[in-house]
Amino acid sequence: MSQQAGTRRRVGIADVAARAGVSLGTASKALNGRGTLREETRARVRAAADELGFAPSTVARSLLSGRTFTVGIITTDSYGRFSIPVMRGVEDSLGVGEMIAFLCDSRDDPIREAHHLRKLLERQVDGIIVAGRRTDPRPPLSENLPVPVVYAFAPSNDPEDCSVVSDERGAARLAVEHLVKTGRRRIAHITGPQSHAAARERAAGAADALAELGLAMAGEPMFGSWTETWGRFAAAQLLRGHPDVDGVFCGSDVVARGVTDGLREAGAALPMQVGVVGIDNWEVIAEAARPPLTTVDLGLEQLGHRAGDLLLAAIDGHPAPGVHVVEGHLVVRES
């Protein structure tokens, strides 16, 4: 048998119409959710399509709807630490909407970002998600874009844009409340660069939570870098200035891992003498810490899913401008 003779013909909408006993136009309306048809007719057409294994043509679907069922995702996170869980959430949401995405890495380069934007618009994407690796507000992608845009993790500094962000202050509150519930009263805060919005917000959230609980922070927040080296150094400095400290909230899991090493090297018993809580729930870091690190998960996957839902709604004509906040949750381990 020749390859041509053995090739199965693609099932078309005419086959579905014939199997269901309806006209071609009725079959098209039933499968595309258009027109005023009896539910019994729609069900019969859908059943016929399922029996025949009918797969609608993407091209035909696009022509009927005026959409390409594609979106663009522009990320500035070359390392993937924050963008990967956000992208997983976005993909879950887009999958429900039968959409696919073009992923573009701008590498924090405005020229590359402009290039990716131009190419995505040339491909007539239905919308764009911009995902950042820092929580600092950023300028809008461009003005008067022909498609909706949603900013994920790194918000737009234009309040009229749609942005989805993590609850930085709320995450700090969860960490402090856990330390207090476990009996800690002299709590310090070690975090990253003060120039980063995440570090400032988490420090402010910790101070507010302590004040509401009738406690004062042990010393001032210790700003430094997002590294284990800084965490080890800061822990030694902290013990010199506040030898009675019994709890440390760290602005990231990486810093917290350094802090636990530094405290242990100084002879502090963990968690009996000093309890430590991080933030991010970066499992490869948190689970390898000694002891395994209690931390706050920022809900990045849920954040991505929410961004995808908001983009799909905007594409359907229901935009929701403003800042949408996704809450985190505490992950208790042994620290």
ZABAMI-995502 format. One record per atom (N, C-alpha, C, O, CB): x, y, z; residue in one letter. Coordinates in steps of 0.05 Angstrom, whole numbers, plus 5000, padded with zeros to 4 digits. Each point is the difference from the previous one (the first is absolute). Glycine has a CB too. Layout:
residues N
XYZA;...
end
This chain:
residues 335
501749765000M;498350245000M;501850255000M;501950005015M;494449755010M;503050454959S;501750244998S;499550165025S;498049985014S;501850024936S;502250185056Q;499850185023Q;497550174998Q;498650065020Q;506449944985Q;494450094970Q;497750184996Q;497549855005Q;498150115012Q;504450154954Q;497349485025A;497649855004A;499649935029A;497749975010A;502749844944A;501850165061G;499949925028G;499650245019G;499649955024G;503249664965G;497350635001T;499750245017T;497150055006T;498350014982T;505950184999T;495249845044R;497250055008R;499250284994R;501550195007R;498949475029R;497350384951R;499150274994R;499150145025R;498849885018R;499749964937R;502250425046R;499250165024R;497050035000R;498750074980R;505750185019R;494449715025V;497250035003V;499350304999V;501250165014V;498549425014V;498450504956G;499250284997G;497350055012G;498649815009G;504150224950G;496550225042I;497550075012I;497649894984I;497949965011I;504250455007I;498349554955A;497949884984A;499449725009A;497749914999A;503750374962A;500749575047D;499549735010D;498450005026D;498249845004D;506150014975D;496350355038V;498650025025V;497050074995V;498249885012V;506050275011V;495350034958A;497350084993A;498549764989A;497649955008A;503950514982A;499849384993A;498649764989A;499449805022A;497849895000A;504650184957A;499549885061R;499549815022R;497750095018R;498449845009R;506450024989R;495150405007A;497950115018A;497450044986A;497950055014A;505750165013A;496349784946G;497650054986G;499150295000G;497650055001G;501149495010G;503250644987V;499450295000V;501450134977V;501749874987V;497650135063V;500150254945S;501450154979S;502850085008S;500649995024S;495050184960S;506049904997L;502850095006L;499950245018L;501650025018L;500049804938L;496650375038G;499850245016G;499349955029G;501050125019G;497850134940G;499349565045T;499149935027T;502349875015T;500450055024T;494949894960T;506249885003A;502349875013A;502050215008A;501149985022A;498249604951A;501350615010S;501950215007S;499150165024S;501650065018S;499749974934S;496150055048K;499050155023K;500149845026K;500750115021K;496350144947K;502449505030A;500049835024A;502849985012A;500450015024A;495649744958A;506050215001L;502749965009L;501450255009L;501850005017L;498549624953L;498750615020N;501350265007N;498450155020N;500750225008N;501249794947N;495849875055G;498450135021G;498650254990G;499350175016G;503949665016G;496350194942R;498650234989R;497149934992R;499349774999R;505150414984R;494150035012G;497249964991G;498149905021G;500849965023G;501149944933G;495650085037T;497949915019T;499149724991T;498349974983T;500250515027T;502749325002L;499349724994L;498949875025L;500650085023L;503049904942L;494849825031R;499049845022R;502449855013R;501849914985R;493650044993R;504550025048E;502249865014E;500249714990E;502249894999E;497250415041E;498449594953E;500049724990E;501749984974E;501449814996E;494150115025E;504150294962T;501550004974T;503050045006T;501749864988T;494350324988T;504750015041R;502850045007R;501349745011R;502249934992R;496850565018R;499549385008A;501149755012A;500449794979A;502049855000A;495750265043A;500449874938R;500349794978R;502450064983R;501449814992R;493650125008R;505550324993V;502350074984V;502649955015V;501949894988V;495350464988V;502949725049R;502449955016R;500649715002R;502349914999R;496950515026R;498749424979A;500349715002A;501149894974A;501849825001A;494550155033A;502750134944A;501049904974A;502950084996A;501649844990A;493850204991A;505450205028A;502850094998A;501849825017A;502249934991A;496350545001A;500649465032D;501649825017D;500349734988D;502149885001D;496350375039D;499449644948E;500149734988E;502049994977E;501449804996E;493850135018E;504950294971L;501750004976L;502950105006L;501749994983L;494250094990L;504550025052G;502650105006G;500650264986G;502350064992G;499349485016G;496350634989F;500350254985F;501750205017F;499450055023F;496249874953F;506450205011A;501650215012A;499750254984A;500850004976A;502649665042A;495550554993P;499550254985P;502650114989P;502149995013P;493950105015P;504050024948S;502350134989S;500650265014S;498250165003S;500849634952S;503450245055T;500850245014T;499750254981T;499150215009T;504149525020T;497550234946V;499850224981V;497150094997V;499350235001V;504749614975V;494249955020A;497250074997A;498950135025A;498450194999A;501149434969A;501350285055R;499150115026R;500850295002R;498550175010R;501749375012R;502350524970S;501050275002S;498550194981S;499450225008S;505049605004S;494950084964L;498550174981L;497250065011L;499050224996L;503749584966L;496150005050L;497350045011L;500050205023L;498150165003L;500749384982L;503250445032S;500050155025S;501650264999S;499650185016S;499949405007S;502250454957G;501750234998G;502349995020G;501250215006G;494950054979G;504549505026R;502249975019R;501949794991R;499449834983R;497550305054R;505649874973T;502049804993T;500349795022T;501449804996T;500950554978T;496549695049F;500249825023F;502949955008F;500849785007F;495050004978F;505750435013T;502850005010T;500450255017T;498750214996T;502949544963T;500250235060V;500850235016V;503050015002V;501449804995V;494450175032V;505350264979G;502950035004G;500650025029G;498550135015G;501950094940G;501849675053I;501050035028I;502850114998I;501849874989I;495349745029I;503350624993I;502750135001I;501049995029I;498750105018I;500250204942I;503349575044T;501149985027T;502850135002T;501550014981T;495949565026T;503250535017T;502650125005T;501749825017T;502250075008T;495950384988T;500849315011D;501449825019D;501549794985D;498949784994D;497550305040D;506149974959S;501649814985S;500749755016S;500449794988S;501550594987S;498049645052Y;500849775016Y;497649815005Y;500449775005Y;503050525017Y;494249814975G;497749835002G;499049955028G;497949875004G;503749924956G;499750325061R;499249945027R;497150095005R;498549865013R;506350195002R;494550194975F;497350105004F;498349954976F;497649965003F;504250385028F;499349684945S;498449984976S;498949724996S;497749974989S;504950404991S;498949425027I;499049734994I;497449935015I;498249914987I;506649955006I;495050185033P;497449955013P;497850184990P;497749924998P;504849925042P;498250414954V;498050184989V;499049904973V;497650004994V;504550395030V;499849524959M;499349894974M;498349755002M;498249964983M;506050234999M;496449645038R;498349765003R;497150085005R;498249884989R;505849875029R;495650455000G;497350095005G;498750124976G;497749954995G;503750135052G;500150084938V;498950124975V;499249794981V;497850014988V;505150395018V;498849404990E;499549784981E;497449855008E;498449934983E;506550035008E;494849995035D;497549865009D;497550164993D;498149894990D;504549915047D;497650464967S;497750174994S;499550024970S;497749974991S;503350305050S;501149764943L;499750034971L;499049734988L;498550004980L;505150355019L;497249435013G;499149744990G;497049975001G;498849894982G;505649925032G;494550295008V;497049995003V;498850174978V;497849934990V;502650015060V;500950284942G;498950184979G;500949914972G;499550154981G;500550225052G;501249394965E;500949894974E;501950204986E;499750044976E;496049695021E;506150395018M;501950194989M;502849885002M;500649825016M;496550574997M;504749704969I;502849945002I;501650265002I;499050214994I;500449354980I;503150415036A;501650245006A;502750004986A;501249794996A;496450255047A;503350204949F;502750044991F;501650125024F;499250215010F;499349864941F;503649805057L;501650095023L;502450154990L;501649904984L;496849725044L;502050634982C;502250174991C;501650095025C;498850105019C;498650054940C;505249835040D;501750095022D;501350264993D;501750014982D;499249515032D;498350695000S;501250274994S;502650055013S;501550184993S;493949985002S;505349675025R;502650035015R;500450285012R;502250095002R;499749564968R;495950475038D;500050275012D;501250214981D;501150205009D;499449585035D;499350174930D;501150184979D;497650134986D;498549874986D;505749855008D;495550555009P;497750144987P;500049964970P;497849994988P;502350345048P;502249654951I;500149974971I;499049724992I;498449984981I;505550335016I;496949495018R;499049734995R;497049985005R;498549874985R;506049945027R;494650335009E;497250005007E;498350134977E;497949894992E;503250135057E;499950204941A;498650134978A;499949824975A;498050004985A;503450455033A;500849414977H;500149814977H;497949785004H;498649944981H;506350175012H;495049775030H;498149795005H;497250104997H;498249864989H;505149915042H;496150464980L;497450124998L;499250034971L;497749934992L;502950315052L;501149874940R;499550044972R;499349744985R;498149984985R;504950425016R;498649405005K;499649744987K;497549865009K;498649884984K;506350085012K;494450075029L;497549885010L;497650134987L;498049874993L;504250025051L;497950384954L;497750144987L;499849934971L;497849994989L;502850385043L;501749584954E;500049924972E;498649734997E;498749944980E;505550315012E;496149585029R;498749744999R;497150015010R;498649805003R;505849995004R;494750454999Q;497250055007Q;499149845024Q;497849885000Q;501350224952Q;502649905069V;499249875025V;497550145011V;499650234995V;505249625015V;493650005005D;497650115012D;500550165025D;498350165008D;499249464972D;504850345033G;500650145024G;502949945008G;501349834989G;493950165026G;505850155006I;502749975009I;500150005030I;498650165013I;503150074945I;500049605053I;500650005029I;502950075003I;501849894986I;494749755024I;504150555007V;502750095006V;500749905028V;498850095020V;500850324949V;502449415033A;500849895026A;502850095008A;501949984984A;495249625007A;503150515033G;502650105009G;501249825021G;498749825010G;499850644981G;504149595016R;501349845020R;500350165026R;500949895021R;501549864944R;496850505035R;500050165024R;497350135003R;498550034981R;506450065015R;494549995029T;497350115005T;500050314997T;497950125005T;501349515027T;503050494959D;500150284996D;498150084976D;500149874980D;504650155038D;493750194986P;498350094978P;501750074975P;502250105003P;494450075030P;502349784943R;501450054976R;498350174981R;497650015004R;504849555001R;498850574975P;498450164981P;498349824984P;500649764996P;503050595002P;494149754992P;498349844982P;501549914976P;502050134991P;494050125025P;503149534972L;501349894976L;500150204978L;502150044986L;496449515027L;499350594982S;499850204980S;497350145003S;498349915016S;504749844952S;496550465017E;497550145002E;498249924976E;501049944978E;501250445046E;495249624981N;498049954979N;500449744985N;499950004975N;499750495021N;501049305019L;500349744987L;497349894990L;498050055012L;506149855017L;495949954949P;497549904989P;498949755014P;497949904994P;503550294963P;500249715063V;499149755014V;500350055030V;501650175008V;499849544953V;497150155056P;500350035029P;502649895010P;501149824989P;493950165015P;506050145018V;502549925013V;499549965030V;498650175012V;504250084953V;498349545046V;499949955029V;502949975010V;501649864988V;493849925009V;505250365025Y;502750005012Y;499949815023Y;498350025018Y;502750454968Y;500949345015A;500149795021A;502550025017A;502250004989A;495049704981A;502550325056F;502150015020F;501250285001F;500050135021F;501049394972F;500050594984A;501050274999A;497850184989A;499449984976A;505549865017A;493950325024P;497650164991P;500850234982P;502250105000P;495549775042P;500350224942S;500450244984S;499750245020S;498549995019S;499749794938S;503350435037N;499750245017N;497650184991N;499650215011N;505349774998N;493649934971D;497650144992D;497649875013D;499549764995D;502650364960D;496550015063P;497849885015P;497749914982P;498249855008P;503050445030P;498749814937E;497949924981E;500649734987E;498249884988E;500950605004E;503449425011D;500749744990D;499049785019D;499350055023D;504750144953D;496049565014C;499249775016C;502649865009C;501649914984C;494050044991C;504850045052S;502449875011S;499249795021S;498150055015S;504550374976S;498849365010V;499649805020V;502649975016V;502149954989V;494449804982V;503350285056V;502450015016V;499649815024V;497849935008V;503150554978V;501449455026S;499949855025S;499650195024S;500750234998S;502449414982S;495950255042D;499550165024D;502550005017D;500349835018D;494750054981D;506850314996E;502650005013E;499750065030E;501249865017E;500950304941E;496350035049R;499650075029R;498549785014R;500549935023R;499550554966R;498149404997G;498549785012G;501849765005G;499649865020G;496350304957G;506049795005A;501949785004A;501750045024A;500549825016A;499550104935A;500950335053A;501650075023A;498449965026A;501049915020A;501650424953A;494849745026R;498349975023R;499849705008R;500149935023R;497350494964R;502249414993L;499849715005L;502549905014L;499949845018L;497150114942L;505350145030A;502649915012A;500250095029A;500749845017A;501450184938A;497450235050V;500250115028V;498049875018V;500749925023V;500950524959V;495949535009E;498049885017E;500849715008E;499549915022E;497050384956E;504749565003H;500849735006H;502250005021H;500049845019H;498850024934H;503250325044L;502150025020L;498950065028L;500949885020L;502350274944L;494950035037V;498850085026V;498449765011V;500149955025V;499750544961V;498749374997K;498549775010K;501749785011K;499249845017K;497350274949K;506049885024T;501849795011T;501750105023T;502049885008T;498249924946T;499050435058G;501250105024G;502250204997G;501350075020G;497549504998G;501750524958R;502250194996R;499150295007R;497750074994R;504349644969R;499750445050R;499350275007R;502150214992R;499450244999R;498049565039R;505050114958R;502150194991R;500849934972R;501949844995R;499950215053R;496750064933I;500149924972I;501550214983I;499450245001I;496349505004I;506250174980A;501650184982A;499249944971A;498749804994A;505150215039A;497050184949H;499449964972H;502550054983H;501350215002H;494049945006H;505449654976I;502450014982I;498949964972I;498649814994I;504650015041I;497650374947T;498749994973T;502050094979T;502450045005T;493150045016T;503449974954G;501750074978G;500450304997G;499750155019G;498649454959G;502350504997P;500750284996P;497650195006P;497749944992P;505649914973P;497250365048Q;497950195006Q;499050134975Q;497850125000Q;504249975044Q;499549904934S;499150124975S;497849834986S;498750094982S;505850105013S;495149565015H;497949834988H;497450035015H;499950005025H;503649684961H;494450354999A;497350045012A;499349775018A;498850045021A;499850234939A;502049485032A;499349775016A;501350025028A;498749945020A;500949784938A;502950355043A;501450025026A;498750225017A;499549955024A;504849904955A;495050385010R;498850215015R;497249925010R;499350045023R;503350304950R;495849545009E;497349925008E;500049795021E;498450015019E;500150114935E;503349685044R;500149795020R;500950105027R;499049925021R;501949754942R;501050525036A;500950125026A;497850165013A;499649985024A;505150044957A;493850135002A;497850165011A;497849825011A;498950055021A;502250324947A;498349415018G;498049825009G;500849875026G;498349965018G;500449954935G;503850025050A;501049885025A;499750195024A;499149935021A;504149784953A;497650545021A;499950205021A;497150055009A;499450025023A;504850204959A;494049804998D;497150055006D;498949765016D;498550045020D;501050244938D;501149485034A;498949765013A;501049995029A;498549945018A;501349824938A;502850305049L;501149995027L;498650225017L;499349955023L;505149884959L;495350405007A;498750225015A;497249935008A;499150055022A;503750284953A;495749545007E;497249925006E;499949795022E;498049975014E;500750154939E;503549725049L;500149805020L;501350105026L;500549845019L;499849824945L;500350605037G;501150125024G;502949955004G;501150015022G;494549944998G;505950004958L;502849945001L;501650204983L;498950134982L;500149385026L;503550524998A;501850164984A;502149824987A;500849805011A;498550605020A;501549684945M;502149854986M;502650015015M;500750215011M;497049884945M;503849705044A;502750005013A;501950144981A;501149894981A;497949675043A;501450704982G;501750164982G;498550094975G;497649954998G;506449815020G;497550374965E;498850094974E;500249774980E;501649825003E;499850665007E;496949534969P;500249804979P;502850004988P;501150224996P;494049834994P;506149725006M;502749984989M;499849954970M;499549774991M;502350055053M;498650394940F;499949984971F;502849924989F;502050105011F;494250254987F;503849484982G;502649924989G;499749904971G;499450164982G;502249725063G;498749874950S;499749884973S;498549745002S;499649895022S;504750334963S;494749684992W;498549755000W;501949764998W;499749854982W;496350394997W;505849735040T;502049794998T;500349865027T;499450115021T;503050154943T;498649495035E;500649855024E;502350135015E;500050015025E;498349574953E;503650535007T;502350135012T;499250235018T;500950025023T;501949854938T;495350295029W;499050225016W;498549895025W;500350115022W;499350184937W;498949505038G;498549895022G;501949905022G;499450055024G;497049824945G;505750005024R;502049905020R;501350245015R;500250005024R;500649584948R;500050625012F;501350235012F;498050155018F;500850085022F;502249964938F;494650005031A;498050155015A;499349855026A;499550135021A;498650074937A;501849535041A;499449855025A;502150055021A;499350045024A;498449614949A;504850355019A;502250065019A;499850285012A;500350045024A;502649644951A;496550515007Q;499650285009Q;497750025019Q;500250145020Q;501750024937Q;495949705037L;497650025016L;500649895029L;499250135019L;498049814940L;504149845043L;500649885026L;501850185017L;499850005024L;499649554956L;502450595006R;501850185015R;498450245012R;500550085023R;503349794947R;494350235015G;498450235010G;497649925016G;499250155018G;502350094943G;497449525034H;497649915014H;500349715007H;498749834988H;498450514988H;504549595044P;500549725007P;497649865010P;500049755001P;504650375009P;493350034998D;497649875011D;497849954978D;497849935007D;503350285037D;499649844931V;498049964978V;499049715000V;501649825004V;500650554969V;495249595024D;498949734999D;498449944975D;498949784998D;501050235052D;500050184932G;498649954975G;501150184978G;500650235005G;495349635020G;504350034950V;500950174977V;498249954977V;499649774991V;505150215025V;494150234974F;498549994975F;501950094977F;501050235002F;494549855022F;504949764956C;501850064978C;498450074975C;497949884995C;505749825025C;497450504965G;498650094976G;500049824977G;498750054980G;502450395035G;500449344986S;499949794979S;501149745011S;501350005021S;499350354943S;498849435022D;501049745009D;503149994998D;501349875016D;494349924970D;505550334993V;502949994996V;501450145024V;501949905011V;497550104939V;499650245057V;501150145024V;499649835025V;501849975016V;497250474962V;498649445025A;499549845023A;501849765003A;500949935022A;494450214975A;505449744980R;501849775002R;502850095010R;501349865015R;496249924947R;503450455029G;502450115010G;499850075030G;501949955015G;499150234940G;496749925053V;499650075028V;500149755018V;501250005021V;496150404965V;501449395005T;500049755017T;502849895002T;500849915021T;494649994964T;506250124994D;502849915001D;501650175020D;501549905016D;498249944936D;499950435046G;501450185017G;499349975029G;501850015017G;498450304945G;497349655044L;499149975027L;501149745012L;501049995022L;494950274969L;504049534993R;501049745009R;503050015005R;501049895019R;495349884956R;505250365007E;502950035003E;500750155025E;502149965012E;498450024939E;497750215057A;500550165024A;499249855026A;500350105022A;499050314951A;499749355024G;499349845023G;497150015008G;499249895021G;505350184994G;493750074969A;497250015007A;498649744993A;500549894978A;499650615015A;498249415024A;498449754995A;497550084985A;498550165009A;503449615032A;497750104935L;497750054984L;498249754999L;501049784996L;501750554976L;494749715032P;498550255005P;499650055030P;498550195007P;499349754949P;503449915061M;499450035029M;500750285010M;498450125014M;502449394992M;501650584987Q;500850265010Q;499150234982Q;499150215009Q;504949575012Q;496350184953V;499250204980V;498449874978V;500849804989V;503350485021V;493549834985G;498449914977G;500450174976G;500450255003G;496249575029G;503350074944V;500550154976V;497849944980V;499249774996V;505850215011V;493950234980V;498049974979V;501050154976V;500950235002V;495349725032V;503549934942G;500850134975G;497550084984G;497850015011G;506449734988G;496350324976I;497850074982I;500849934972I;502350034992I;496250355038I;499649514955D;500249914972D;499249704997D;498949934979D;504850415013D;496949495028N;499649724997N;501449894975N;498849854985N;496850195039N;506950034973W;501749894979W;501049735011W;501949985015W;499650484966W;497249325010E;500349745013E;502949904999E;500949885020E;494450024968E;506150154990V;502749904999V;501850125021V;502049885008V;497450054943V;499950315058I;501550145021I;498849935027I;501549935019I;499650444950I;496349655034A;498749975026A;500349725011A;500549965024A;496250394963A;503049454996E;500249725009E;502849915006E;500549825016E;495450094958E;506150235014A;502849925004A;501250165024A;502349935008A;498149964943A;498250315059A;501150155023A;500149825025A;498749795001A;499450644980A;503649655038R;500349845025R;499350185023R;501550185007R;502149534973R;494050255033P;498049814993P;498350094976P;500150244993P;499849625055P;498549964940P;498250084978P;498450255007P;499050035023P;500849494962P;499950664996L;499150275006L;497050044999L;498749934980L;505650225002L;494649965039T;497350104999T;500050264984T;501750175004T;497149615041T;499250254938T;500150224981T;497250084991T;498149855005T;506550014980T;495150365002V;497550094989V;500049974970V;501750124986V;497750215053V;498749524950D;499749974971D;498450234990D;497850055010D;502549444994D;500750654976L;498750244990L;497749944980L;498650184992L;505750065013L;495349504989G;497849934982G;500550094971G;498150094987G;498849945052G;505549934951L;500750094973L;498449864979L;499250124980L;505349995036L;495049634988E;498449864980E;497250104999E;498850044978E;504049555029E;496050465016Q;497350125001Q;500050284988Q;498150084987Q;500949655054Q;503250424963L;500350264989L;499949994969L;498750164987L;504049995053L;498849654949G;500049974971G;497249924990G;499250104979G;505649775023G;493949955012H;497349924992H;498150235000H;498350034982H;502649515037H;499350635002R;498350245001R;500650194977R;498150114989R;501749845062R;502750084943A;500850184977A;498849894974A;498950164984A;505349975040A;495949614972G;498949884976G;496950044999G;499050064979G;504749605021G;495050305023D;497150045001D;499250284993D;498150054985D;501649595049D;501850554977L;499450294995L;500550074971L;498550164988L;502749945059L;500949784941L;500550064972L;497849884982L;499050144982L;505949865027L;494249764997L;497949884984L;497450165003L;498650044980L;503449515026L;497450555018A;497750175004A;500250264984A;498150094988A;501349715058A;503050324954A;500450254985A;499749954970A;498950164986A;504250005050A;497949614954I;499749944972I;497149974993I;499250074977I;505249695023I;494050145018D;497149964996D;498450265005D;497650004999D;502949525013D;501050704992G;498650265003G;499350075029G;498450185004G;499949754952G;503049945064H;499450065028H;502650065015H;500849845016H;495149864982H;505450534996P;502550075013P;499650065030P;497850085008P;503950104948P;500349785060A;499950065029A;502550155007A;501949885012A;495349704998A;502950684985P;502450165006P;500550015030P;498249955016P;501150314943P;503149815048G;500750035029G;501949775009G;500849844984G;494850395024G;505049775017V;501849815012V;498549785013V;498350055018V;505250304989V;497049404986H;498849765011H;502049855016H;502249934990H;494650044971H;502649995065V;502049895019V;499449705005V;497749935006V;502850535015V;501649384977V;499749715006V;501449945027V;502350075003V;497649824947V;498749995068E;501149955027E;501849755000E;499649824984E;496350405036E;506049794998G;501849775004G;499049825022G;497950055012G;505950224971G;497849525023H;499349825022H;502549895013H;502149984987H;493649894990H;504150075049L;502349915015L;500549704995L;498149845000L;501050515035L;503449584961V;500849724997V;501849935025V;502350095001V;497449934947V;499349825070V;501449955025V;501949764997V;499149784992V;497150405034V;506349864979R;502049785001R;501250005028R;498550015020R;502550034930R;501649945053E;501249955026E;501650245012E;501049985023E;499149544964E;500150704999S;501950215009S;498750185021S;501350195009S;500949794947S;
end
